[in-house]
Amino acid sequence: MIQAKDASFNYISYTKGTGLTGTLKDFFKRNTKKIPAIENLTFSINPGEVIGLLGPNGAGKTTLIKMLTGILPVSSGKISLLENIDPFKKEVKYLNQIGVMLGQKSQLIWDLPPMDTLLMLREIYKVSPEDFKNRIQYLAGLLSVKKQLLVPVRKLSLGQRTKFELICAIIHYPKILFLDEPTIGIDVSSQENIYKFLKKINTETNMTIVLTSHNTKDIEALAQRVIVISHGKKLFEGTTPSLTSKFASNDILEITTKEPIIPLPNNMTQLSDTKYQINDKNTSLIPVPAKQIISVQQKNSDLDTILINLFRSESDEI
Ligand SMILES: Nc1ncnc2c1ncn2[C@@H]1O[C@H](COP(=O)(O)OP(=O)(O)OP(=O)(O)O)[C@@H](O)[C@H]1O
């Protein structure tokens, strides 16, 4: 359904000479610099899968989404989607089958209500009036934004706008939905609402979902599989539990004490009133008198800690 074979993408940037001589030289011949953003990526995604794309800032996630959606071409290698379609050809039959929500780009028109944008999308995607009506009722109902359908976008909260961006991205019920940072700036209850919504849509329509997020909660709640990239290269591909078991280390101690520890020692993090964490499995490093301790447990690192360590070791190597 989605296949990448040795796919690479290089940005070309221009370096500017200094002074008058530099400017004159640039006028005749500009110096170019190749920035490899994606390097030899190979992976495949099955129909109906929910895939999380993970990576630190600058890893190449947005570039990859842009390549998959046909905004950027491959510099080398191959990307094909659905029935072996090259997304960069931007054929209508392909564009009709994908939905895109890019975190920093809005489809909604600031001074008009979301309904106006949705009506425009109905025309673009040729959704029948009956399907359109049913979908709006259903999707806006699931996301609790029915009452805001006719309110100008500028009067909506960030969470409400994100929910309408999502509805815009799927009003034509695409086969593949690309989401770049879908919960950025969204409160916890709206996040939960969006997770439930996406799970329901994925189950009901078998829509493939490719999502990037720095919020590991998004990944844990939604992704069946993750692809981790760093510096444009693939570090890992597999299920979230397999990522955890491959990279987690039993190096966290959780300590429960009788009373709060004041002042807090440097190597301890407070989790609650009398619960603390030390990022080391060496019990001799616990800086609390034994009579104060109720229990000490060894814990697996969570996904955030695993990713921090993974990305740190990657950048150490470079
Ligand atoms: N238009 C551009 N011109 C030149 N280089 C670019 C351009 N856009 C991105 N890059 C570079 O390509 C690399 C990958 O960037 P990209 O935006 O894909 O990363 P990302 O993983 O989405 O990062 P973030 O999590 O910060 O959004 C970075 O080194 C970035 O500086």
The ligand as an SDF file (V2000), in Angstrom:
LIG
                    3D

 31 33  0  0  0  0  0  0  0  0999 V2000
   13.2840   24.1490    2.7300 N   0  0  0  0  0  0  0  0  0  0  0  0
   14.4020   23.6420    3.2340 C   0  0  0  0  0  0  0  0  0  0  0  0
   15.6000   23.9900    2.7190 N   0  0  0  0  0  0  0  0  0  0  0  0
   16.7590   23.4620    3.2000 C   0  0  0  0  0  0  0  0  0  0  0  0
   16.7980   22.5560    4.2110 N   0  0  0  0  0  0  0  0  0  0  0  0
   15.6370   22.1710    4.7560 C   0  0  0  0  0  0  0  0  0  0  0  0
   14.3780   22.6870    4.3160 C   0  0  0  0  0  0  0  0  0  0  0  0
   13.3890   22.1230    5.0520 N   0  0  0  0  0  0  0  0  0  0  0  0
   13.9990   21.2900    5.9180 C   0  0  0  0  0  0  0  0  0  0  0  0
   15.3410   21.3160    5.7580 N   0  0  0  0  0  0  0  0  0  0  0  0
   16.3540   20.5360    6.4960 C   0  0  0  0  0  0  0  0  0  0  0  0
   16.0550   19.1450    6.2980 O   0  0  0  0  0  0  0  0  0  0  0  0
   16.2170   18.4160    7.5190 C   0  0  0  0  0  0  0  0  0  0  0  0
   14.9150   17.6970    7.8720 C   0  0  0  0  0  0  0  0  0  0  0  0
   13.9180   18.6620    8.1880 O   0  0  0  0  0  0  0  0  0  0  0  0
   12.4130   18.2560    8.5380 P   0  0  0  0  0  0  0  0  0  0  0  0
   11.6210   19.5280    8.6410 O   0  0  0  0  0  0  0  0  0  0  0  0
   11.9350   17.2400    7.5770 O   0  0  0  0  0  0  0  0  0  0  0  0
   12.5940   17.5690    9.9640 O   0  0  0  0  0  0  0  0  0  0  0  0
   11.4840   17.1400   11.0310 P   0  0  0  0  0  0  0  0  0  0  0  0
   11.8720   15.7830   11.4950 O   0  0  0  0  0  0  0  0  0  0  0  0
   10.1210   17.3140   10.4860 O   0  0  0  0  0  0  0  0  0  0  0  0
   11.7720   18.2030   12.1690 O   0  0  0  0  0  0  0  0  0  0  0  0
   10.7540   18.8300   13.2760 P   0  0  0  0  0  0  0  0  0  0  0  0
   10.4400   17.7270   14.2270 O   0  0  0  0  0  0  0  0  0  0  0  0
   11.6110   19.8950   13.8960 O   0  0  0  0  0  0  0  0  0  0  0  0
    9.5560   19.3680   12.5450 O   0  0  0  0  0  0  0  0  0  0  0  0
   16.6930   19.4330    8.5450 C   0  0  0  0  0  0  0  0  0  0  0  0
   18.0940   19.3650    8.6060 O   0  0  0  0  0  0  0  0  0  0  0  0
   16.2350   20.7690    7.9970 C   0  0  0  0  0  0  0  0  0  0  0  0
   17.1100   21.7920    8.3860 O   0  0  0  0  0  0  0  0  0  0  0  0
  1  2  1  0
  2  3  1  0
  2  7  2  0
  3  4  2  0
  4  5  1  0
  5  6  2  0
  6  7  1  0
  6 10  1  0
  7  8  1  0
  8  9  2  0
  9 10  1  0
 10 11  1  0
 11 12  1  0
 11 30  1  0
 12 13  1  0
 13 14  1  0
 13 28  1  0
 14 15  1  0
 15 16  1  0
 16 17  2  0
 16 18  1  0
 16 19  1  0
 19 20  1  0
 20 21  2  0
 20 22  1  0
 20 23  1  0
 23 24  1  0
 24 25  2  0
 24 26  1  0
 24 27  1  0
 28 29  1  0
 28 30  1  0
 30 31  1  0
M  END
$$$$
